Every structure is written in structure tokens, then in C-alpha cells.
């Protein structure tokens, strides 16, 4: 129990963040579609296509940022590894948790198109 409470305190704060994302295993050509559930400074949880990427698979993702605020219309590209996978009951989708090892902000979309 004591170890469990230490783990909880050292875990990065999660922010509920539902947004579209594209993801793929590093080296794959085809992007898969998904949706974030939450994001932290160290990783993110998302719902994606089944079958899921295997645990420990290096991945890259492009995540859309909220349409309001300082970064409106922006996206970020990140790389990391899948650390957990699971089924989303009755949906044919998969839940995956991934680390964020590196990221970069992509240019903001032009308001004029």
C-alpha cells in the first residue's frame, strides 16, 4: 500500500483531453485514426483502431490541439512507446497508453485557409 501511494504521487497529472489524432508504429507508412482520452507531460491515453499496437512498440502520433486558446488550430507531433493496451468493450476499438519521449509543435493552421 505504501508503494502504491508513492507511485500515485510521482505520476504526472493527467488532463482530460478529447481530440482527434493520427498514429502509427515507427516505420509504417499508413496512419491510423484515433482519439485522445487524456494527456500528461509524460504520455497519453487514446482510443484507436483494433488490433492495437503491441506493448513496447515505438510509435509516432500527430495530435490536434484545442480550437481555442493560445495554440488554437495547432497540432503536435510526438514519438514514444506503447506501454499498455486494452479493449474498449463492444466497440471494436482498442485503448492504448503511450509515453511521450519527444515532441514538436507543428505550424498553426491558417485562419484564411
N, C-alpha and C positions, 0 to 999 in steps of 0.2 A: 504494500500500500504506500509506503513512504517513497519508493522509487517511482511509482505511478504519479504521485503528486509532483515530484521533481520534473518528470517528463512533461507534464501539462504546463508547468510554469515556464519551461525553456522553449516550448513550442511557439513559433511565430503566430501572431494574431491573425486570424482569418477574417477576410472581408467578404460578405455575400456579394456576389458579382455575377449576374447572369448576362452573358454576352456571347455572340457568335464567335467561333474560332475555326481555323483550319489547322490540321495537324498531320504529321506523317512520321514514320520511322526515318531516321537519317539514312540517306541513300535511296529512298523510294522516290519515284517520280510523281506519283499520284497523291494529291491532297485528299484527306478525309474531312468531313464536316462534323462539328460538334458544338457544344455549348458549355461555357464555364458555369460552375456552381459557386465556387469561392476561390479566392486568391490570397496569398500571403507573400511576404518578402522572400520566402524560400521555396514556394511551389504553388500548385493549383490543383483543384479537383474539377474534373469535367466529365460530361456525358458524351460518348462518341459512338461510332459505328461498331457493331459486333461483326466478327470476333475482335476482342480488344488486342492491343499491342501487348506483348509478353512483358512480365516484370523484368526490369533491368534494361529494357530496350532504349537506346538513345533515341530521342525524338526532337523534332522542331515544331513550333507552333506559331501561328500568327493570330493574335487576339485583338478584337476590336475594343477600343476604349469607349466609355460612355459618350453619348451625343451631347452632353452638357459639361460645362467646366472648362478648365484651362486647356486640356488636351482634346477637346471635342473633335471628333472626326478622325482621330489618330488611331494607330494600331501599334502594337509592339511585337517584335519577332523574338522568340526565346528558344533556347536549347536546354535540354535536361534529360532526365531518365524517368521512365515509368517505375513507380515504387509500390503501387498497389493496384489491383484490378478487382472488379466485381460485376455482377449482373444487375440490371435495373429491371426488376420483376415485371413480366408481362409486356415489355416494350420492344424486345429485340435489340436493345441498346446496351452499351457497356459503360460502367463507371470506371474511371482511371484517375489515379493521383500521380502527379509528376513533380519532380524537382525543377527549379529554375536555376541553372548553372551559369547562364549568360543571357543577356537580353540587350536589345536596342530599340529605341523608339523610331518608328517609321514616319515619313513625312505626313503631315496633316492633309486630308482631302480638301481640295479647293471648293469653296462655297459656290463658285460660279460654274463648277463642273469641269 
